[in-house]
Amino acid sequence: MKIGDTTSVSRLARHWPWAAVLASLALLAVAHAFESFGHLMPCELCLKQRTFYWIAIIVAGAGLVWRAVARGRDPTRLINVLLALVFLAEAAVAVYHAGVEWKFWPGPLSCSGGATRVDPAALARLLSGAKMGIPACDKPAWVLLGLSMAGWNALAAAGLTVLSGLAALRARPGP
């Protein structure tokens, strides 16, 4: 591929939904690995962040099916725009979570120490002697190079937003 080769750039833009699916699956796998192997339980905001990657997978998958059966206009540009919006929302939640961890603003009461609801299953485990570690949104469970998982996730989501936007700009409209 030569720099400035519009055919190759358009081809990459056309295949971006597949790359978005793979990137989303990879980020979900990393989160699951931290939970399973690192024994780092996700807080409420961590789980909300994962939701956006699932949404991106659904949007890209539905868009790819649509594109396969579509007659007429190629929906690739629309798919890439929708992916950019999903990743932008993901980045916003991740920045919010990182800000909660840095104490820039308060987090939701349900995961920053002010919850009043009781989970009956968790209460039963606690009463039977199980050790409980309730994850708090305002305390990072893991930090690398000064950034928590929420901070790294914000960077990843911002990068995916930019790539989705570029793919949307480069996708060829039409049949």
N, C-alpha and C positions, 0 to 999 in steps of 0.2 A: 504494500500500500504506500503510495506516495503522498506526501503532505499536500493538501489542497485538492486531492482526488475526490471530487464530489460523489462519484459512484460508490466508493468505499465508505465514505462518511454516511451516505444515505443507507447503505447496507447495515452499517453499525447501528444507526438510529432505528432501522427496521427491527433489528434483533434485540434492542434494548429491553423489551419486556421480559425476554428470557433471562437476560443478565440481572434484571431487577428481582426476578423470582429467585435466582441463585444467591444473590447478595442477601435477600431477606431470609432465606433458609439458613445461610451461613451465620448470620447474626443471631437468629433464633437458636441455632445449635450451640453457639458460644454461650449464650445466656443459660441454656439448659445444662451445658457442661459445668459452668460455675455453680449452678444449683446442685447438680448430681454429684460431681466429683469434688468441688470445693466446699460443699455444704453451706453455701451462701443462699439463704432463703430470700426470695424477692419480696419487696414491699409493694404496697398498693400502686405506687407510681411506676415501679419497674414492670408490673404486670400490664399497666395501661400502655406502656411503651411497646411491649411485645405485640399488643393488639394491632398496632399500625402496620407491623411487618406482615401479619396475617392478612390484613386488609389489602396490602400491596400485592401479596400473592394472589388473592382472589381477583383483584382488579386486572392484574397482568394475565392471569389464566383466562378470565372471562373475555378479555380483549383479544387474546390469541385465538380463542374459539370463534369469536365474532369475526375476526379477520379471516379465518379459514373458511367460513361459510358465507362471508359477505360478498355481495355482488355490487359492483359500482365503486363507490369511494373507499379508499383504504383508510381504516380507522386508526392506523398506527400513531399519527400525530395526537389524536384525542387520547389514546391509551397512555402515551408518554406524558401528556399534560396532566391527566388524572394521577399518574404515578408521582409526578412532581408535587402535586398538591398533598397526596398522602404522606410522602416523605417530609414535606414541609411541616405538616401537622405533627409528625413524629419528632422532628427536630425541635419544634416549639415545646412539646411535652418534656423532652429530654433537657432542654435548657431550663425549663421551669423546675424540674427535679434537681438539676445541678444547683440552681439558685437556692432551693430549699436546703440542700446540703451545706452550702456556703453561708447559710443564714441571711441571704439577701432579702428574703421574704418568707412569710410563714407558709408551711405546707398544709395539706388537708388535715383536719383534726383526727380523721380516722387512722392516720398513720404517723402522726407526729406527737403523740402523747396525750391527745385530748379526747380519745374515743370513749363513747359511752355504751356502745353496743357490745353484747356478749355473744361469742360463738359457742353454742352448747357443746359441740364436739371438742373444741379446744379446752373448754372448762372441764369436761369429763376426763380428757387426757391429763390435765394438770392435777385433778383430784386423785387420779390413779398413780401419781408419782412421776409422770413423764417430765423431762426437762423441757421447758418452753423458752424459746427465743423468739420474741415477737420483733420482726424487723421494723425499724423506724425509717421513714422517708428522709428524715433530716440527719441521719448518720450514715455516711458512706461505708459500705461493707468491704470495699476494696479500692485501693488507689494506686495508680501507676503514673509516674512523672507528674504528680500533682493533680491529676484528673481522676475522678471517680468513674465507675462504669457509666453513670448517667452522662458525665462529661464526654467520655469517649463515644458514647452512643449519639450524643448531639453532633459531634464531628462527623461520624459515619452517616447519619441521617442528612446532614447538611450537604455532604459530598454526593449522596444519592439524589438529593433534590437538584443540585446543579447538573449532574449528569442526565437526569430525566428531562430537565429543562432544555439542555443542549440537544438531546435526542429529539425532543418535540420540535425544536427549531429546524433541525436538519432533516426530519422525516419529510418525504415527498408526499404531498397530498395528491389524490387522484386514484385512478384504477390500478 
